[in-house]
Amino acid sequence: MRKQLGIFTSLLFLCATAFLWVSCSSNRCCDDRSISEPSCQPVNEQPCQPVCPPQCNPTRPPPVYQPVCPPPACLPTCPPLAYQPEFTPTYSAYRPECPPSVYQPLCPPPCPEPLCRPAPRCHYPTSNELCCRDGIIVSAKNPGMCMLGDQYPLELDIKACDDVCDVVVTTHLPEGVTFIRSQPEAKVDGRKLTWNIGPMKKGDCRPAKVWVKCECEGEQCACFCATAVPVRFCSLLCAKPVLTCEKHGPDEVCPGDPVHYTITVTNRGSCTAEDVVVTDNVPEGLEHSSCIRTLTYKIGSLEPCQTKKIDLCFTAVKRGKICNTAVVTACNADSVSCQWCTCI
């Protein structure tokens, strides 16, 4: 009996020892949980007081007391998605309010291709004028628009506002055109056209024209320039008076009849004939009322193309063929003569 009681007591002691060992194993004080579980308990919960100090190994940095979403200096065109933590501690007492995010795309959609392209504006007018201090004015004009592949003219007018010499006009064609021809013909050096016009008097105007072909879209701007040398002239007129004489009278008269003659003097030269004198020698068979055998008439000056006439009257006194001669002289012209014969 005593032996059985000792065996029962030993078994009871072993059972109590095993129960105490199992209970201590289920309440371990060290935290050796896996990383996939939450490493730290939320602040607002009261963790149990372990027997030994816990070893906390967080998988993410502890929260910082600052605004979670501070406004950026400038929004990017397409901002990246913000990091959304799986576990965010609640600190409503210290965190400011953030504006609600608007879930809409910040990238603008691509612009569609325009249905038509507006015509570009030209930097220069379709016509222009160059006023040179050298004494010439150059005016240029062309059409306002030309179709691609068509030809169009560039018209130039060179006007002299003073007496000039060595007039040279130069035109530089743009890259988008092809030279066809020019009038008058210009000296062509690549895209440079040159006209050597020479001297011009005040008021003279010389036209020039260039035909080109449009090879490229866009503004086609031609550049033109001109040079000239102002001059003054000292001139002398070189002229010569030329006198002509004609004499008319009757072909036949009877003795005692009056005989009428007409002498016509004309200056066909380029200047005035000065001191014109007509001398008529009265022949035998005719008599003048003054009984003078040499008649002299001073008709003065004869301008170019001017004509003067002298009428003479004689009396027939002798039978036969009588020829009457008149001589015209001037101080600056050669002398001429004219004759008329009458049968008495």
C-alpha positions in Angstrom: 0.0 0.0 0.0 2.8 2.4 0.8 4.6 1.4 -2.3 1.5 2.2 -4.4 1.1 5.6 -2.8 4.6 6.6 -3.6 4.2 5.6 -7.3 1.0 7.7 -7.5 2.7 10.7 -5.9 5.6 10.5 -8.5 3.2 10.4 -11.4 1.3 13.4 -10.0 4.6 15.4 -9.7 5.6 14.5 -13.3 2.2 15.7 -14.6 2.4 19.0 -12.8 5.9 19.6 -14.1 4.8 18.9 -17.7 1.8 21.2 -17.4 4.1 24.1 -16.1 6.6 23.6 -19.0 3.9 23.7 -21.7 2.3 26.8 -20.2 5.6 28.7 -20.3 6.2 27.7 -23.9 2.9 29.1 -25.1 3.6 32.6 -23.5 7.0 33.4 -25.1 8.3 36.9 -24.4 10.5 37.4 -27.5 8.9 38.5 -30.7 10.2 36.3 -33.5 7.3 36.6 -35.9 7.8 36.5 -39.7 8.4 39.7 -41.7 5.2 39.4 -43.6 3.2 40.1 -40.5 2.8 43.7 -39.1 6.1 44.3 -37.3 4.7 46.9 -34.8 1.4 47.3 -33.1 -0.5 50.6 -33.9 0.1 53.4 -31.4 -3.5 53.7 -30.4 -3.6 50.1 -29.1 -2.1 48.9 -25.8 0.3 46.1 -26.4 0.6 43.3 -23.9 3.5 43.6 -21.5 6.0 40.9 -22.4 8.2 39.4 -19.8 11.4 40.1 -21.8 11.9 43.4 -23.8 10.6 43.0 -27.4 12.9 43.2 -30.4 11.1 45.2 -33.0 12.3 45.0 -36.6 10.1 47.3 -38.7 10.0 46.7 -42.5 9.4 50.5 -43.3 10.6 53.8 -41.8 8.6 55.2 -38.9 6.2 58.1 -39.8 7.4 61.7 -39.8 5.3 64.5 -38.4 5.1 66.6 -41.6 2.5 67.2 -44.3 2.0 64.0 -46.3 1.4 65.8 -49.6 3.2 69.2 -49.7 2.3 71.2 -52.8 5.0 71.0 -55.5 6.6 74.1 -57.0 5.1 73.3 -60.4 3.0 70.4 -61.5 4.7 68.1 -64.0 2.9 67.4 -67.2 2.3 63.8 -66.2 3.1 63.3 -62.5 3.9 59.7 -61.4 1.5 57.8 -59.2 2.0 58.6 -55.5 3.2 55.9 -53.2 0.3 54.5 -51.2 1.6 52.7 -48.1 -0.2 49.6 -46.9 -0.2 50.8 -43.3 -0.4 54.5 -42.4 -0.5 55.5 -38.7 -3.2 57.8 -37.8 -2.0 61.2 -36.6 -5.0 63.4 -37.2 -4.1 65.7 -34.3 -0.7 66.7 -36.0 -1.3 66.3 -39.8 -2.8 69.2 -41.8 -5.6 68.7 -44.2 -4.7 67.9 -47.8 -6.9 68.9 -50.8 -8.7 66.0 -52.3 -6.9 64.6 -55.3 -8.7 65.0 -58.6 -8.3 61.9 -60.7 -8.1 63.3 -64.2 -5.3 63.2 -66.8 -2.9 66.1 -66.8 -1.4 65.4 -70.2 -3.2 67.3 -73.0 -4.3 65.3 -75.9 -2.3 65.6 -79.1 -3.3 68.4 -81.4 -5.1 67.2 -84.6 -3.7 68.1 -88.0 -5.2 71.3 -89.3 -7.6 71.1 -92.2 -5.9 74.0 -94.1 -2.8 76.1 -93.7 -3.3 79.9 -93.7 -1.2 81.9 -96.2 1.9 83.4 -94.6 2.3 87.1 -94.5 5.1 88.8 -96.5 7.6 90.9 -94.6 7.8 93.4 -97.5 5.2 95.0 -99.8 4.6 93.9 -103.4 5.9 97.2 -104.7 8.6 99.5 -103.3 10.7 102.6 -104.3 14.4 103.3 -103.8 15.3 107.0 -103.7 19.0 107.4 -104.2 21.0 110.4 -103.3 22.9 109.9 -106.5 20.0 111.4 -108.5 17.9 108.4 -109.5 14.7 106.7 -108.3 14.2 103.0 -108.8 10.6 101.6 -108.5 9.9 97.8 -108.4 6.7 95.9 -108.4 5.4 92.3 -108.9 2.1 90.5 -108.4 0.8 89.9 -104.9 0.6 86.1 -105.4 1.8 83.5 -107.9 0.8 79.9 -108.2 3.6 77.3 -107.7 5.2 76.5 -111.0 3.9 79.7 -112.8 5.9 82.5 -114.2 5.5 86.1 -113.0 7.2 89.4 -114.0 9.3 91.7 -111.8 9.0 95.3 -113.3 11.5 98.0 -112.6 11.4 101.7 -113.5 14.6 103.8 -113.4 13.9 107.5 -113.3 16.5 110.2 -113.2 15.7 113.2 -111.0 19.0 114.8 -111.9 21.6 114.6 -114.7 23.6 111.5 -114.0 26.0 109.1 -115.7 27.3 105.6 -115.1 23.8 104.4 -113.9 24.0 100.7 -112.8 20.9 98.8 -111.5 21.4 95.4 -109.8 18.7 92.8 -108.8 19.3 89.8 -106.6 16.7 87.0 -107.2 15.5 84.9 -104.2 16.3 81.2 -103.9 12.8 80.0 -104.6 12.6 81.2 -108.2 14.3 80.4 -111.6 15.4 83.1 -114.0 13.6 83.0 -117.4 14.5 86.2 -119.3 14.9 89.9 -119.0 14.1 93.0 -121.1 16.4 94.8 -121.8 18.9 92.0 -121.6 20.8 92.0 -118.3 24.2 90.5 -117.4 23.4 87.3 -115.5 25.8 86.1 -112.8 24.0 83.3 -110.8 21.1 85.0 -109.2 22.5 88.5 -109.7 21.2 90.6 -112.7 23.0 93.8 -113.7 21.9 96.5 -116.1 24.5 99.1 -117.3 22.3 101.9 -118.4 24.9 104.7 -118.7 24.1 108.4 -118.7 20.6 109.8 -118.1 19.2 113.3 -118.3 16.9 114.7 -115.7 13.4 113.4 -116.2 14.4 110.4 -118.3 12.8 107.1 -117.4 14.1 103.6 -118.4 11.9 100.5 -117.9 13.2 97.0 -117.2 11.4 93.7 -116.8 12.4 90.3 -115.5 10.4 87.0 -115.9 11.0 84.3 -113.3 9.4 81.0 -112.4 8.2 80.2 -108.9 9.7 76.9 -107.7 9.0 77.0 -103.9 6.2 78.0 -101.6 6.6 80.9 -99.3 7.7 84.5 -99.5 9.9 85.3 -102.6 11.7 88.6 -101.9 13.8 90.2 -104.6 16.5 92.8 -103.6 17.4 95.6 -106.0 19.9 98.4 -105.7 21.2 101.2 -107.9 24.2 103.5 -108.3 24.8 106.6 -110.4 27.1 109.6 -110.6 25.5 113.1 -110.6 26.9 115.3 -113.4 26.7 118.8 -114.9 27.1 119.8 -118.5 28.7 122.7 -120.3 27.4 122.8 -123.9 28.0 124.8 -127.1 25.6 125.0 -130.1 27.2 124.4 -133.4 24.9 125.6 -136.2 24.9 126.9 -139.7 22.5 129.1 -141.6 21.7 128.0 -145.2 20.0 130.6 -147.5 18.0 129.7 -150.6 16.8 132.1 -153.3 14.0 131.8 -155.9 12.9 134.4 -158.6 9.8 134.3 -160.6 8.5 136.6 -163.5 6.7 136.5 -166.8 8.0 134.4 -169.7 7.1 136.9 -172.5 6.3 140.6 -172.6 6.1 143.3 -175.3 8.3 146.4 -175.5 6.9 149.0 -173.1 5.1 146.5 -171.0 5.8 146.4 -167.2 7.8 143.3 -166.1 7.1 142.1 -162.5 9.6 139.9 -160.6 9.3 138.3 -157.2 12.4 137.3 -155.2 11.9 134.7 -152.3 14.6 134.3 -149.7 14.4 131.4 -147.2 16.7 130.3 -144.4 16.9 126.5 -144.3 19.7 126.3 -141.8 19.8 125.6 -138.0 20.5 129.1 -136.8 19.7 132.7 -137.7 21.1 134.3 -140.8 22.3 137.8 -139.8 22.4 140.9 -142.1 20.7 139.4 -145.1 21.1 141.6 -148.2 19.5 141.0 -151.7 21.2 142.7 -154.7 19.5 142.8 -158.1 21.6 144.0 -161.2 19.2 145.5 -163.8 20.2 144.0 -167.2 20.1 145.8 -170.6 16.6 145.9 -172.0 15.0 146.6 -168.6 14.7 149.9 -166.8 13.7 150.6 -163.2 11.7 153.7 -162.2 14.6 154.9 -160.1 16.9 154.6 -163.1 19.4 152.7 -160.9 21.2 149.8 -162.5 21.9 148.0 -159.1 19.1 147.6 -156.7 19.9 146.7 -153.0 17.4 145.5 -150.4 18.4 144.9 -146.8 16.0 142.4 -145.2 17.8 142.0 -141.9 17.8 138.6 -140.0 16.2 135.4 -141.1 15.4 132.8 -138.4 15.6 129.1 -139.3 12.8 128.2 -141.7 11.8 131.9 -142.1 11.0 133.3 -145.5 10.9 136.9 -146.9 9.8 138.1 -150.3 10.7 141.2 -152.5 8.6 142.4 -155.4 10.4 144.3 -158.3 8.8 146.1 -161.3 10.7 147.0 -164.5 9.8 148.3 -167.9 10.7 146.4 -171.1 12.7 148.7 -173.4 14.6 146.4 -175.8 13.7 143.3 -177.7 15.4 140.0 -177.0 15.9 137.4 -174.2 16.6 139.3 -171.0 17.8 137.5 -167.9 17.6 139.1 -164.5 19.9 137.9 -161.7 19.5 138.5 -157.9 22.3 137.7 -155.3 21.6 137.1 -151.6 24.3 137.5 -149.0 24.6 137.4 -145.2 27.4 138.0 -142.7 27.3 134.4 -141.4 26.0 132.4 -144.4 27.2 131.6 -147.9 25.8 133.8 -150.7 23.3 132.4 -153.2 21.8 133.7 -156.4 18.7 133.2 -158.5 17.8 134.2 -162.1 14.8 134.5 -164.3 14.7 135.1 -168.1 12.0 136.9 -170.1 11.5 137.2 -173.8 10.7 140.8 -175.0 
